[in-house]
């Protein structure tokens, strides 16, 4: 899993009530993490791998996001 994919999952975990996946991708684009096009491609891959479903983290996605959170804390 790439760092950018981990950032998406972590941002999904930490997002505010009412924020959608697209809102998260736009926020990350504004932070210059990646372009919106690249973010959509990465999100599509995360959906295909079962980390995101219907705009929400799956159990697998939440576990990966929490692992990424711990990984980033150590860095």
C-alpha positions as CSV (number, residue, x, y, z in Angstrom):
1,X,0.0,0.0,0.0
2,X,1.4,3.4,-0.9
3,X,1.8,6.3,1.4
4,X,-0.9,8.2,-0.5
5,X,-3.4,5.4,-0.1
6,X,-2.7,5.3,3.7
7,X,-3.2,9.1,3.8
8,X,-6.6,8.7,2.1
9,X,-7.7,6.0,4.6
10,X,-6.5,8.0,7.6
11,X,-8.3,11.1,6.3
12,X,-11.4,9.0,5.9
13,X,-11.1,7.8,9.5
14,X,-10.6,11.4,10.8
15,X,-13.1,13.2,8.6
16,X,-15.8,15.4,10.0
17,X,-19.5,14.3,10.2
18,X,-21.1,14.8,6.8
19,X,-17.9,14.9,4.8
20,X,-17.9,12.6,1.7
21,X,-15.1,10.8,0.1
22,X,-15.0,13.5,-2.6
23,X,-14.6,16.2,0.2
24,X,-11.7,14.2,1.6
25,X,-10.1,14.0,-1.8
26,X,-10.6,17.7,-2.5
27,X,-9.0,18.5,0.9
28,X,-6.0,16.4,0.1
29,X,-5.7,18.0,-3.3
30,X,-5.8,21.4,-1.7
31,X,-3.0,20.2,0.6
32,X,-1.0,19.2,-2.5
33,X,-0.8,15.5,-1.5
34,X,-1.9,14.6,-5.1
35,X,-4.2,15.9,-7.9
36,X,-7.9,15.1,-7.8
37,X,-7.5,12.8,-10.8
38,X,-4.8,10.8,-9.0
39,X,-6.8,10.8,-5.8
40,X,-9.8,9.4,-7.6
41,X,-7.6,6.7,-9.1
42,X,-6.2,5.8,-5.7
43,X,-9.7,5.7,-4.1
44,X,-11.0,3.5,-6.9
45,X,-8.2,1.0,-6.1
46,X,-9.0,1.1,-2.4
47,X,-12.6,0.4,-3.3
48,X,-11.6,-2.6,-5.5
49,X,-9.4,-3.9,-2.7
50,X,-12.3,-3.7,-0.2
51,X,-11.1,-0.8,2.0
52,X,-13.9,1.6,1.0
53,X,-17.5,0.7,0.3
54,X,-20.3,3.1,-0.5
55,X,-18.1,6.1,0.5
56,X,-17.3,4.6,4.0
57,X,-14.4,2.7,5.4
58,X,-15.0,-1.0,5.7
59,X,-13.8,-2.9,8.8
60,X,-10.7,-3.8,6.7
61,X,-10.3,-0.1,5.8
62,X,-10.7,1.1,9.4
63,X,-8.0,-1.4,10.5
64,X,-5.6,-0.3,7.8
65,X,-6.3,3.4,8.7
66,X,-5.5,2.7,12.4
67,X,-2.3,0.9,11.4
68,X,-1.3,3.8,9.2
69,X,-2.1,6.2,12.1
70,X,0.3,4.3,14.3
71,X,2.9,4.1,11.6
72,X,2.8,7.9,11.0
73,X,3.0,8.6,14.7
74,X,6.3,6.7,14.9
75,X,7.8,8.6,12.0
